[in-house]
């Protein structure tokens, strides 16, 4: 009899515990479902309804932290997730969310501590470690943005070019009203030597804003002793909005150039750039710029250049794919009806494969179409061109300061004015030093 009563009592208690667990689990399951479906307004009402009953329980605090992160209520998310991690210190997912809450609260040191503990823990699963590594990258980038930094880069490049000047392979060119003349572009340039120096200085203003100044000089010498000198200075202000994971920058550039021995040009350029992410692996960028290009000789052939570009980037493991589209409109101060500008459309595809920590394989292909406004001054027709390029590259990173880059590129330019059509292949080797 006593045994029977004990069994009945045990079954009653077990049923009561199961029933109680069901009562507790049902609201939390509903809250979890609302957060998963991104119904945050309803989830907040559900959380307020059950707060007095479940606050302090690890699962409720974890869900509360998720909800607050999604609503940018970062300090509340920190409090809730700290309670959950305190109750269950080995809960890796809760630690990752706590690191995210610290990160959004600008407490990078505590975010780093949570992420580091996940990476050091041998029990952390691979997928969670991968997420922790990505979070650590974001922490490092934000810490770098807060620092006053100065970077300098020096590079030396040697390139062998089968035809560095424009022009067809014909020995003679026929020009209306002038006649047949020797092809001025027949003499091909075989190689050129390029040295470049750049310096970048970045000064934080606040956690979200910084001032940046950069300057560079490039010197190119061809084998026929023609030279090109370019000096470029950039001054800009950069903004980072972590709420939308979007960067905004505005920059002004002054760029004096020597394009040939007796051709000098000064450019003033203003540009606005935006970039952000749709997902962890898919990002976007956009840019709009205006350039006022002034030729120095007798103040002739000044140009106004407007350019817009958009791009997408997809990362799949060690592989990255990019596509860019740009539209450019150039207009000179020549009178209407003459060769006074052009419209250019360009599409480019890029591929990057990180073989290991030292080797990077790259590939790219692009198509460009240019339609000129007005008739060419000499040939008397409207000039149209198409340009196709394909390139591959291999980068070897010896250490943080030195890189060696091997590149090859094929260019095919076709024009309705044959003098401007050509094909060429370039092979280049570059040594780049950062300090």
C-alpha positions as CSV (number, residue, x, y, z in Angstrom):
1,X,0.0,0.0,0.0
2,X,2.7,2.4,1.0
3,X,4.6,1.5,-2.2
4,X,1.5,2.3,-4.3
5,X,1.0,5.6,-2.6
6,X,4.6,6.5,-3.1
7,X,4.4,5.7,-6.8
8,X,1.2,7.8,-7.2
9,X,2.8,10.7,-5.3
10,X,6.0,10.4,-7.5
11,X,3.9,10.4,-10.7
12,X,1.9,13.4,-9.5
13,X,5.1,15.4,-8.7
14,X,6.7,14.5,-12.0
15,X,3.5,15.6,-13.9
16,X,3.5,18.8,-11.9
17,X,7.1,19.6,-12.8
18,X,6.5,18.8,-16.5
19,X,3.3,21.0,-16.4
20,X,5.2,23.8,-14.7
21,X,8.1,23.6,-17.3
22,X,5.5,23.8,-20.1
23,X,4.0,26.9,-18.5
24,X,7.5,28.5,-18.3
25,X,8.7,27.4,-21.7
26,X,5.7,28.5,-23.7
27,X,6.2,32.3,-23.2
28,X,9.9,32.0,-23.8
29,X,9.4,30.0,-27.0
30,X,6.9,32.6,-28.2
31,X,9.4,35.4,-27.4
32,X,12.2,33.6,-29.2
33,X,9.9,33.1,-32.3
34,X,9.1,36.8,-32.4
35,X,12.7,37.8,-32.2
36,X,13.7,35.2,-34.9
37,X,10.9,36.6,-37.2
38,X,12.1,40.2,-36.5
39,X,8.8,41.2,-35.0
40,X,10.5,43.4,-32.5
41,X,7.6,45.5,-31.5
42,X,5.5,42.5,-30.5
43,X,8.6,40.9,-28.9
44,X,9.1,43.9,-26.7
45,X,5.4,43.8,-25.5
46,X,5.8,40.0,-24.8
47,X,9.0,40.7,-22.9
48,X,7.4,43.4,-20.8
49,X,4.5,41.1,-20.1
50,X,6.7,38.3,-18.6
51,X,9.5,40.4,-17.2
52,X,8.5,40.2,-13.5
53,X,8.1,36.4,-13.8
54,X,11.3,35.5,-15.7
55,X,13.8,38.3,-15.2
56,X,17.0,36.7,-13.9
57,X,16.5,33.4,-15.6
58,X,19.4,32.7,-18.1
59,X,17.2,32.0,-21.2
60,X,14.9,35.0,-20.7
61,X,17.9,37.3,-20.1
62,X,19.6,36.0,-23.2
63,X,16.5,36.6,-25.4
64,X,16.1,40.0,-23.8
65,X,19.7,40.8,-24.7
66,X,19.1,39.7,-28.3
67,X,16.0,42.0,-28.5
68,X,17.8,45.0,-27.0
69,X,20.7,44.6,-29.5
70,X,18.3,44.6,-32.4
71,X,16.8,47.8,-31.1
72,X,20.1,49.5,-30.4
73,X,19.4,49.6,-26.7
74,X,22.9,48.6,-26.0
75,X,23.2,49.3,-22.3
76,X,20.1,47.3,-21.5
77,X,21.5,44.5,-23.7
78,X,24.7,44.5,-21.7
79,X,22.9,44.2,-18.3
80,X,20.7,41.4,-19.5
81,X,23.5,39.4,-21.2
82,X,25.8,39.9,-18.2
83,X,23.2,38.2,-16.0
84,X,22.9,35.3,-18.4
85,X,26.7,34.8,-18.7
86,X,27.1,35.1,-14.9
87,X,24.6,32.2,-14.4
88,X,26.1,30.0,-17.2
89,X,29.8,31.1,-17.7
90,X,30.3,28.3,-20.3
91,X,27.5,29.6,-22.6
92,X,29.5,30.5,-25.7
93,X,26.7,32.0,-27.7
94,X,25.6,34.3,-24.9
95,X,29.3,35.4,-24.6
96,X,29.3,36.3,-28.3
97,X,26.2,38.4,-28.0
98,X,27.6,40.1,-24.9
99,X,30.7,41.0,-26.9
100,X,28.4,42.4,-29.6
101,X,26.6,44.5,-27.0
102,X,29.9,45.8,-25.6
103,X,31.1,46.6,-29.1
104,X,28.0,48.6,-29.9
105,X,28.4,50.4,-26.5
106,X,31.9,51.4,-27.6
107,X,33.4,49.3,-24.7
108,X,36.0,47.6,-26.9
109,X,38.2,46.3,-24.1
110,X,35.4,44.2,-22.6
111,X,34.2,43.1,-26.0
112,X,37.8,41.9,-26.7
113,X,37.9,39.9,-23.4
114,X,34.7,38.0,-24.2
115,X,35.8,37.2,-27.8
116,X,39.3,36.2,-26.6
117,X,37.8,33.8,-24.0
118,X,35.8,32.1,-26.8
119,X,38.9,31.7,-29.1
120,X,41.0,30.3,-26.3
121,X,38.4,27.8,-25.1
122,X,39.0,24.4,-26.6
123,X,35.3,23.5,-26.2
124,X,34.2,26.3,-28.5
125,X,32.7,24.8,-31.7
126,X,34.3,25.8,-35.0
127,X,31.3,27.9,-36.2
128,X,31.3,29.9,-33.0
129,X,35.0,30.5,-33.3
130,X,34.6,31.7,-36.8
131,X,32.0,34.3,-35.6
132,X,34.3,35.3,-32.8
133,X,37.2,35.8,-35.2
134,X,35.0,38.1,-37.3
135,X,34.0,40.1,-34.2
136,X,37.7,40.4,-33.3
137,X,38.4,41.9,-36.7
138,X,35.7,44.5,-36.2
139,X,37.1,45.4,-32.8
140,X,40.6,45.8,-34.2
141,X,39.3,48.0,-37.1
142,X,37.4,50.3,-34.7
143,X,40.3,50.6,-32.3
144,X,42.5,51.5,-35.3
145,X,40.0,54.2,-36.3
146,X,40.3,55.7,-32.9
147,X,44.1,56.0,-33.0
148,X,46.2,58.8,-34.5
149,X,48.1,57.0,-37.2
150,X,50.7,57.7,-39.8
151,X,51.4,55.3,-42.7
152,X,54.0,55.5,-45.4
153,X,54.4,53.4,-48.5
154,X,57.2,53.2,-51.0
155,X,57.0,51.1,-54.1
156,X,59.2,50.3,-57.1
157,X,57.7,48.8,-60.3
158,X,59.3,47.6,-63.5
159,X,56.9,46.9,-66.4
160,X,57.5,45.5,-69.9
161,X,54.9,46.8,-72.3
162,X,54.5,45.6,-75.9
163,X,52.9,48.9,-76.9
164,X,52.6,51.6,-74.4
165,X,51.5,54.3,-76.9
166,X,48.2,54.3,-78.7
167,X,48.2,53.5,-82.4
168,X,47.7,50.7,-84.9
169,X,50.5,48.6,-86.4
170,X,50.1,50.4,-89.8
171,X,53.2,52.3,-91.0
172,X,51.1,55.2,-92.4
173,X,48.0,57.0,-91.4
174,X,45.6,58.9,-93.7
175,X,44.3,62.2,-92.4
176,X,41.6,64.2,-94.2
177,X,42.8,67.5,-95.8
178,X,46.3,66.5,-94.8
179,X,47.0,63.3,-96.6
180,X,49.1,60.2,-95.8
181,X,51.7,60.6,-93.1
182,X,54.0,58.2,-91.2
183,X,52.2,56.7,-88.2
184,X,53.3,58.9,-85.2
185,X,52.6,56.1,-82.8
186,X,54.5,53.4,-84.6
187,X,57.5,53.7,-82.4
188,X,56.6,51.4,-79.5
189,X,57.8,51.8,-75.9
190,X,59.2,48.6,-74.5
191,X,59.5,49.2,-70.8
192,X,59.0,51.7,-68.0
193,X,60.2,52.2,-64.5
194,X,57.8,53.6,-61.8
195,X,58.6,54.8,-58.2
196,X,55.8,55.9,-55.9
197,X,55.8,57.3,-52.4
198,X,52.7,58.0,-50.3
199,X,52.0,59.1,-46.8
200,X,48.7,59.0,-44.9
201,X,47.9,60.8,-41.6
202,X,44.6,60.1,-39.8
203,X,43.5,62.0,-36.7
204,X,40.4,60.9,-34.7
205,X,37.9,63.7,-33.9
206,X,35.4,61.5,-32.0
207,X,34.7,57.8,-31.9
208,X,32.7,58.1,-35.1
209,X,34.6,60.8,-37.0
210,X,38.2,61.3,-38.1
211,X,40.3,63.7,-40.3
212,X,42.6,62.2,-42.9
213,X,45.4,63.8,-44.9
214,X,47.4,61.9,-47.6
215,X,50.0,62.9,-50.0
216,X,51.9,61.0,-52.7
217,X,54.4,61.4,-55.6
218,X,54.9,59.1,-58.5
219,X,57.7,59.2,-61.1
220,X,57.7,57.2,-64.3
221,X,60.6,56.9,-66.7
222,X,60.1,55.2,-70.1
223,X,63.0,53.6,-72.1
224,X,62.9,56.5,-74.6
225,X,63.5,58.9,-71.6
226,X,60.0,60.4,-71.7
227,X,58.8,61.1,-68.2
228,X,55.6,61.5,-66.3
229,X,55.4,63.1,-62.9
230,X,52.4,63.0,-60.7
231,X,51.9,64.5,-57.3
232,X,48.6,64.0,-55.4
233,X,47.3,65.5,-52.2
234,X,44.1,64.3,-50.5
235,X,42.4,66.0,-47.6
236,X,39.1,64.6,-46.3
237,X,36.8,63.9,-43.3
238,X,35.6,60.3,-42.7
239,X,32.5,59.4,-40.7
240,X,31.5,55.9,-39.4
241,X,27.9,55.1,-38.4
242,X,27.8,51.8,-36.5
243,X,24.0,52.0,-36.3
244,X,23.7,51.1,-40.0
245,X,27.1,49.6,-40.5
246,X,27.9,52.3,-43.0
247,X,30.9,54.5,-43.6
248,X,30.6,57.9,-45.1
249,X,33.5,60.0,-46.4
250,X,33.9,63.3,-48.2
251,X,37.3,64.3,-49.6
252,X,38.9,67.1,-51.7
253,X,41.9,66.4,-53.8
254,X,44.4,68.7,-55.5
255,X,46.3,66.8,-58.2
256,X,49.0,68.5,-60.3
257,X,50.3,66.3,-63.2
258,X,52.8,66.3,-66.0
259,X,51.3,64.0,-68.6
260,X,54.0,64.5,-71.2
261,X,57.2,66.6,-71.6
262,X,55.2,69.7,-72.4
263,X,51.7,68.8,-71.1
264,X,50.9,69.9,-67.6
265,X,47.5,69.6,-65.8
266,X,46.1,70.6,-62.5
267,X,43.0,68.9,-61.1
268,X,40.7,69.8,-58.2
269,X,38.4,66.9,-57.2
270,X,35.6,66.5,-54.7
271,X,34.2,63.0,-53.9
272,X,31.6,61.5,-51.6
273,X,31.9,57.8,-50.8
274,X,29.5,55.4,-49.0
275,X,30.0,51.7,-48.1
276,X,28.2,49.2,-45.9
277,X,27.1,45.6,-45.6
278,X,23.9,43.8,-46.5
279,X,25.1,40.6,-44.7
280,X,28.3,39.4,-43.1
281,X,29.6,38.3,-46.6
282,X,27.9,40.7,-48.9
283,X,28.9,44.4,-48.9
284,X,28.3,47.4,-51.2
285,X,30.0,50.7,-52.1
286,X,29.0,53.9,-54.0
287,X,30.9,57.0,-55.0
288,X,30.1,60.3,-56.7
289,X,32.9,62.7,-57.8
290,X,33.3,66.0,-59.6
291,X,36.7,67.1,-61.1
292,X,37.7,70.4,-62.5
293,X,40.7,69.7,-64.8
294,X,42.8,72.6,-65.9
295,X,45.5,72.4,-68.6
296,X,48.4,74.8,-67.9
297,X,49.4,75.6,-71.5
298,X,47.7,78.8,-72.5
299,X,44.7,77.8,-70.2
300,X,43.4,75.6,-73.0
301,X,41.2,72.5,-73.1
302,X,39.8,72.7,-69.5
303,X,37.5,69.9,-68.5
304,X,34.6,69.2,-66.2
305,X,34.4,65.5,-65.2
306,X,31.4,63.9,-63.3
307,X,31.7,60.3,-62.3
308,X,29.4,57.9,-60.5
309,X,30.2,54.3,-59.4
310,X,28.6,51.5,-57.5
311,X,29.9,48.1,-56.5
312,X,29.2,44.8,-54.8
313,X,31.5,42.5,-52.9
314,X,30.8,38.8,-52.0
315,X,33.1,36.9,-49.7
316,X,33.0,33.1,-49.7
317,X,35.6,31.6,-47.3
318,X,39.0,32.5,-48.8
319,X,37.5,33.8,-52.0
320,X,36.1,37.2,-52.7
321,X,34.2,38.4,-55.8
322,X,33.6,42.0,-56.8
323,X,31.7,43.8,-59.5
324,X,31.9,47.5,-60.2
325,X,29.9,49.7,-62.6
326,X,30.8,53.3,-63.4
327,X,29.6,56.1,-65.6
328,X,31.7,59.1,-66.5
329,X,30.9,62.3,-68.3
330,X,33.6,64.7,-69.5
331,X,33.0,68.1,-71.1
332,X,35.7,70.5,-72.4
333,X,35.5,74.2,-73.0
334,X,35.6,73.8,-76.8
335,X,32.7,75.1,-78.7
336,X,29.7,72.8,-79.3
337,X,29.9,70.5,-82.2
338,X,33.6,69.9,-81.9
339,X,35.6,67.2,-80.2
340,X,34.5,68.6,-76.8
341,X,34.0,65.7,-74.5
342,X,32.9,62.1,-74.0
343,X,30.7,59.7,-72.1
344,X,32.2,56.5,-70.7
345,X,30.6,53.4,-69.3
346,X,32.7,50.7,-67.6
347,X,32.0,47.3,-66.0
348,X,34.6,45.4,-64.1
349,X,34.8,42.0,-62.5
350,X,37.4,41.1,-59.8
351,X,38.4,37.9,-58.1
352,X,40.7,37.4,-55.0
353,X,41.8,34.1,-53.6
354,X,43.8,34.1,-50.3
355,X,45.8,30.9,-50.8
356,X,47.4,31.3,-47.3
357,X,48.7,34.0,-45.0
358,X,51.4,35.0,-47.6
359,X,50.0,34.3,-51.1
360,X,47.1,36.1,-52.8
361,X,45.9,35.3,-56.3
362,X,43.9,37.9,-58.2
363,X,42.2,38.2,-61.5
364,X,40.1,40.9,-63.3
365,X,38.4,41.7,-66.5
366,X,36.7,44.9,-67.6
367,X,34.8,46.4,-70.5
368,X,34.7,50.1,-71.3
369,X,32.8,52.0,-74.0
370,X,33.5,55.6,-74.8
371,X,31.3,57.8,-77.0
372,X,32.8,61.2,-77.9
373,X,30.8,64.4,-78.4
374,X,31.3,66.2,-81.7
375,X,33.6,65.4,-84.6
376,X,37.3,64.8,-84.3
377,X,39.3,67.9,-85.3
378,X,41.5,66.1,-87.9
379,X,39.5,63.1,-89.0
380,X,36.1,64.8,-89.2
381,X,34.0,62.0,-87.7
382,X,32.7,61.2,-84.2
383,X,35.1,59.0,-82.4
384,X,33.8,55.8,-80.6
385,X,36.0,53.3,-78.7
386,X,35.8,50.0,-76.9
387,X,38.4,48.9,-74.4
388,X,38.7,45.3,-73.0
389,X,41.3,44.4,-70.4
390,X,42.1,41.1,-68.7
391,X,44.7,40.7,-65.9
392,X,46.1,38.3,-63.4
393,X,48.3,38.9,-60.4
394,X,50.1,37.1,-57.6
395,X,51.0,38.9,-54.4
396,X,53.6,37.5,-51.9
397,X,53.5,39.1,-48.4
398,X,56.9,38.4,-46.8
399,X,56.0,40.3,-43.6
400,X,53.9,43.2,-42.4
401,X,56.3,45.6,-44.2
402,X,57.1,44.0,-47.5
403,X,55.1,42.8,-50.5
404,X,56.1,41.5,-53.9
405,X,53.5,41.7,-56.7
406,X,53.7,39.9,-60.1
407,X,51.2,41.1,-62.7
408,X,50.2,40.4,-66.3
409,X,47.6,42.3,-68.3
410,X,46.2,42.1,-71.8
411,X,44.5,45.2,-73.4
412,X,42.5,45.3,-76.6
413,X,41.3,48.8,-77.7
414,X,39.2,49.2,-80.8
415,X,38.3,52.5,-82.3
416,X,36.4,53.6,-85.5
417,X,39.5,55.8,-86.1
418,X,42.1,53.1,-86.7
419,X,45.0,55.2,-85.5
420,X,43.7,54.9,-81.9
421,X,43.2,51.0,-82.0
422,X,45.9,48.8,-80.4
423,X,46.5,45.6,-78.6
424,X,49.2,45.2,-75.9
425,X,50.4,42.8,-73.2
426,X,52.1,44.1,-70.0
427,X,54.2,42.2,-67.5
428,X,55.1,43.9,-64.3
429,X,57.0,43.3,-61.0
430,X,56.4,45.6,-58.0
431,X,58.1,45.7,-54.6
432,X,56.0,47.6,-52.0
433,X,57.4,48.6,-48.6
434,X,55.1,49.9,-45.7
435,X,56.6,51.8,-42.8
